[in-house]
Amino acid sequence: MNNKIRTFLHQRWLELAIALIFFIVYIVTLQPGILPGDAGEFQLVVPTMGVAHPPGYPLYILLGKLFTVLVPIGDMAWRVNLFSAVTSTLTLLVTYWAIQAIAPKHSKAVAASAMGILGISTTFWAQATTANIRSLTALFTALMVWMFIRYANAIRANDEATAQSSLTWLACVTALGVLHHASLAFIGLLLVSAVFALDWRLLTQPQRWWQPLLAGLLPLLVLLYLPWRGNAGAVLASPSLATWNGFLDHVLARGFGSDMFFYIAWQDFMPRLPILRNIYEFQFGASLWILCLAGLALLFGFRWRLGLVLTVAVLLHSWVSITYRAPQTVEYLLPAYVALLIGFGGGVALFINALPKRFWTSAQIGLVLLVAGLAVSLLQTNWRGYRTLAQDTSTQAYVADLLASAPENGAVFANWHWVTPIWYQQTVLGQRKDLNVQYVVPQGESLAWNWADRVANTPGGVVTSFYPAEFAATGKNLVPLADAWQVAPDYNGTSIANGQLVGEAFADRWLLTEISAVPSQIQAGDTLELALGWQSLGEPEVISFFVQLLGPDGIVHAQNQQSYQSGPYVQGDTLVSRYRLSISPYAPLGDHVLIIGAVRPDGSRLPLASGEEFLRLQTITLTAPPASIATQVRTDDGYPIQTPAQQYVTLGGLITLTDVAATVRDNMVTIDASWQATQPLTKDIVMRVDLVAADGSWRAQSDFIPAGGAIPTLKWLPGHTIHDYHQLEVPAGADLAGARVELMAYDHFTNERLAINDPWLARDGIVIPVLLDQIRK
């Protein structure tokens, strides 16, 4: 080992040790393989050198490809995930160095603390364990801020050589950052403006421009990757990339242009502020976030210009992100998190340096202990969540089952969530290349009718999304296939894979023909899934079939129901459908009975020959659940909700309503529903809130991804509270007396409603009803 390396390790041992610890943590919590959605897309385009969705991310693809070649361990999907762990770890290192650049003396403990806060923050950690472009965006942000600080230091010290080299590097990393993700242009413009503000003489010294200009222009060569790969027919690359207009459309992401500054109008922006606060608390917890803001404020007292630049960087990027209409605001804000932590570290370090010398050591120890104390809950919460997700193989299982079950040379229509991992299996691993897998693009009248068109015109096709009303209108029979649905040629002779024959008739109208295999034991909090086949013995009618889990206490603790209209089938047809029963983690343990029945629209149940209103199918033993976030508490009467804080209501065993409040201004009612996850979520859930008149004469509805789309449930971990705000416009002159709020949730892709895991509430319907006057502030 030469002297330079020995000196470097001796001087940098602390940040290198912390970085190594975080890198190990990220590897231990790394997602194990293929992932859905955008993550699956990046796992597809990196090893194949394809082109991602606009703006294409050529720099990420090239760096990721190089990384997967240099790291020949694990499969390609895992390597692309690992690339994020590496870039995230490098971001932590650069954050440390940026803070030390602000306060070179006595700042190690402070920089290490900031490094730790950023490293365990919720979304930063999430991105460090999955294939994504956000981690690289965070790295470029840290590099940009670090180079600007070096430039500012050099200007203060009249060190022209260092100022020039820092300016050149700043131009280079800023160009790379903006080239990678255009959202960094706002922080980039801020830093460029600050460069001239710090040294106005630069305007009159063009000889100092050529190096930074060259460093800023050379990265643009990376963009040549797009027409090259477009012309070569690369994976997901449009041939139009080889044309000037197609190239600009992709690079500038013109298709998303209408989403930028979507919430810029004052009346739209103000409701976004509580969401922004919730996001920051989601990242750091309230106490750590306040501490970070305090540290940033301290920077003004010692280097106000730098404090102003970093504060504006945080505010500017937060404003750009929160006004952008996209369901990943928590991720878009990563550059703001980085700038905030650098400002925090710099402010606190300068403050400690300003103290009398005798307080330096105790102040640093005190800060470390304070940060550790405030961070312990966040660390525990996120560690448990991401460790659980590191063992989640649901995506692999879904895709494997679908590919194994799909008919030979068949068509598979998938949403973006599932199409990318399916394409990965086909393209990278060479599986089921006979299948024609198509992404159903939202266009035309509605996304639901886009899907219905595929169902109506593709016999034998497989679909991953389900829209009951639109699909029923096609007159086609959709039967469960793996965890998707297949368009069956007719309603006759459909059988269930590995099904068991039953042969029980209800009122001589419906014959329960067969049922899929059902486990004899299941854990509380899990989901029981089964398929049933029902044959029509009479004239078509509107009918619903229910499946319930009856507990030893005589109470139904899980249920599901599927309904059919009379139009699509005729006498003798067989209807096959899937039922998912979300079992409450609070359900009593022991033997439960699975019961099945049929019910007409008027609520009358069809009896068996024995006179029973349902069939007792088999006994299922419920075993102890994993640790849950809360103990369910209810008031004596249990329903309706008297005081929301006294009663937690769980939906689908996945999310828990912990509180609900309402504010009324003029004809606008704002509902704030507080939710927590009972487990790390891998489902994209939509929240629906209705406001209904006491007499049912009017109804206002809000149907949205949580927190106005800013915090999707795919980002949720147990222990975090998400405030889901819904604004409901009441008809002019409407009477709010006796009005009620109805809350429900459903799967974004299957439209399956999450069952209410509360026997008192579930017996009265599929929504959580709350009287408006009881929650009104």
Secondary structure, 3 states (H helix, E strand, C coil): CCHHHHHHHHHHHHHHHHHHHHHHHHHHCCCCCCCCHHHHHHHHHHHHCCCCCCCCCHHHHHHHHHHHHHCCCCCHHHHHHHHHHHHHHHHHHHHHHHHHHHCCCCCHHHHHHHHHHHHHCHHHHHHCCCCCCHHHHHHHHHHHHHHHHHHHHHHHCCCHHHHHHHHHHHHHHHHHHHHHCCCHHHHHHHHHHHHHHHCHHHHHCHHHCHHHHHHHHHHHHHHHHHHHHHHCCCCCCCHHHHCHHHHHHHHCCHHHHHHCCCCCCHHHHCCHHHHHHHHHHHHHCHHHHHHHHHHHHHHHCCCHHHHHHHHHHHHHHHHHHHCCCCCCHHHHCHHHHHHHHHHHHHHHHHHHHHCCHHHHHHHHHHHHHHHHHHHHHHHHHHHHHHHHHCCCCHHHHHHHHHHHHCCCCCEEEECHHHHHHHHHHHHCCCCCCCCEEEECCCCCCCHHHHHHHHHHHCCCCEECCCCHHHHHHCCCEEEEECCEEEEECCCCCCCCCCCEEEEEEECCCEEEEEECCCCCEEECCCEEEEEEEEEECCCCCCEEEEEEEECCCCCEEEEEEEEECCCCCCCCCEEEEEEEEECCCCCCCEEEEEEEEEECCCCCECCECCCCCCEEEEEEEEECCCCCCCCCCCCCCCCCCCCHHHCCEEECCCEEEEEEEEEEECCEEEEEEEEEECCCCCCCEEEEEEEECCCCCCEEEEEECCHHHCCCHHHCCCCCCEEEEEEEECCCCCCCCCCEEEEEEEECCCCCECCECCHHHHCCCCCEEEEHHHHEC
